[in-house]
Amino acid sequence: MSDPFVVVGGDAAGLSAASKYMRENSDGDVVVFEKGQWVSYAHCGTPYYVKGEVDRLTDLLSLSPEEAAERDIGLRREHEVVAVDTDAETVTVEGGGERFEQPYSDLLVATGAHAVTDPIAGYDRDMAFTMHGLDSAAAIRAALAEPGEPAVDTSIDYVDADLVEHYAAMEPPERVAIVGGGYVGVEMAEAFRAHGLETHVFQRGSHILKPFGNSVCEHVADQLRERDVELHLNCSVEELAGGDRVEAVVHENGRLDVDLALVGIGVAPNSQLLADTPVELGESGAVAVDAYGRTNVDSVYAAGDCAEDDHTVTGEPAWVPLGLTANRAGRAIGQTVAGDPEPVGGVAGTAVVKAFDLEAGRVGIIDHDDARAADFDPVTKSITAGSRSGYYPGNEPTTVSLTADRESGRVIGGSIVGTDRAAIRIDTLATALESDLTVEEVERLDLAYAPPFSPVWDPILVAAKVLRGELD
């Protein structure tokens, strides 16, 4: 009998690959090693669990361990792969009180990413958190509850009951600090305000949500301030100070007393498992792969937040750790390993975020310095138009920024912000980028029109019309 397909990591990419492999090859053998308890969960749903819009942690599971077993996936939770030997085609595993070698026929490294905390000191104190994983979400939700209030169901096998009970016994916070104004910072500001907490966001740069472009940044900042979130821009945090528990945020302009701190300054790829192997890493530090998720070593693949992909606009390797990318790449690799090669697809950096009533989306290359570094001559125009026909109830201003290359007229990026179904409109621009459309071609798109849904000239068409005028 041949060696199994071995997957390292039991979240989006890993279990997508294992599931697809077994669907395509019912007689196959796949083993998934996951060092933790939780598998295949919706990380992006954790802020809404903390807020209270999602009732149970298990609601965030995409595939439970029981469902994995029903698919004949050999899932081994609390088993950590600590080494890879590509010559012997084995991985070294620690779990269940033993250490052993597992041979593989094909290997997928889907180890994800980890939250960055350096160079901030004191993040290991009580009431200092990162939002990375369901245990973090459970601990924060427990910390926000009154002592004795059953905020988290600890009867669930996967929940770290000791961690939850530790924070459930503490007095809940009244003032919280969020370090970092990215996706996590914005979404968690909304979650904390839903609990009535005084909320402060610290951002070392001049804008929150910088990858979304200036127009979106300004709208979102205004929305946060309207909801009584205090923004500390151009303000670097140096330390989370206190004794056993966080008591203050020490920053370049002084000190702010707080009862809870959340560090959300970014993530980094978990590629260290391959450090002592011939597998090559990209400039980002993530694993370098080809169009099929293959590394430079035979029978070794990588996918998800630990791997690079080709950027739709530049064609160059890029590291864009997002959920769809991981699921799609894992599924494609599962099919490839089963014998029917499938490309993992490119990435355009398509992303959306919600800030209270405001929605924002972005795609492609927006920053002009980034565009020039990729040999484009960027031109950007921003417009504001109605989301529906002006006479129809619910019409709201929607701002679209569109960026193109001056020489070719090709659309290379864009952003959108508004309160009425704004975010989902970014998918039109994502499709345009995937198809290499020019501004003129986007302007001619036959987008749907009816008063309840859109004006005759959709905001994206208006943006293309104005940008085309600039290019002409």
Secondary structure, DSSP 8 states (H G I E B T S, - for coil): ----EEEE--SHHHHHHHHHHHHH-TT--EEEEESSS--SB-GGGHHHHHHTSS--GGGGBSS-HHHHHHTT-EEEETEEEEEEETTTTEEEEEETTEEEEEE-SEEEE---EEE--TT-BTTTSBTEEE--SHHHHHHHHHHHS-TT---S-TTSTTS-HHHHHHHHTS---SEEEEE--SHHHHHHHHHHHHTT-EEEEEESSS-SSGGG-HHHHHHHHHHHHHTTEEEEES--EEEEEESSBEEEEEETTEEEE-SEEEE-S-EEE--GGGTTSS--B-TTSSB---TTSB-SSTTEEE-GGGB-EEBTTT-SEE----HHHHHHHHHHHHHHHTTS------B---EEEEETTEEEEEEE---HHHHHHTT--EEEEEEEEESS-TTSTT--EEEEEEEEETTT-BEEEEEEEESSS-GGGHHHHHHHHHTT-BHHHHHT-----BTTTB-SS-HHHHHHHHHHHHH-
